[in-house]
């Protein structure tokens, strides 16, 4: 049995919600993220809230590389590895030594509150580490991207 559905307000730009006892600040909720569809940042956050019970077991305890789209899906994006500061004290990080010698504190999504916090930063797609934080050099799954390209059907891709 799942949790009670969390509803993201559609009539406000900024809101603070209590999610699992944590205050999550959501901003610019009415900002258009997909102009051709009329979908907003709030719609994106609502989607992730709706699928969180199924999604979280697959991304929990993994470093997250944030691909941020501050101006929506068709706008410029950038990658961000380090968890931004300031951030809520309940955002856990996974410290990984980078090949260049840098040590990076990646954010970790362990629960719905941290998921909504990351999506609120403008992350449309999630890019998690393939290994868990307790053993970052031992991947425990392999993703397959089976999106058909132009001129190919999904049957051909399979």
JOWO-V106223 format. One record per helix or strand of 3 or more residues. SS is the DSSP state (helix for helix, strand for strand). FROM is the first residue (numbers start at 1). TO is the last residue. If there is no record, write none. Layout:
ss=SS from=FROM to=TO
ss=SS from=FROM to=TO
This chain:
ss=strand from=15 to=19
ss=strand from=22 to=26
ss=strand from=32 to=34
ss=helix from=41 to=59
ss=strand from=63 to=68
ss=strand from=78 to=80
ss=strand from=93 to=97
ss=strand from=103 to=108
ss=helix from=112 to=120
ss=strand from=123 to=128
ss=helix from=133 to=135
ss=helix from=154 to=157
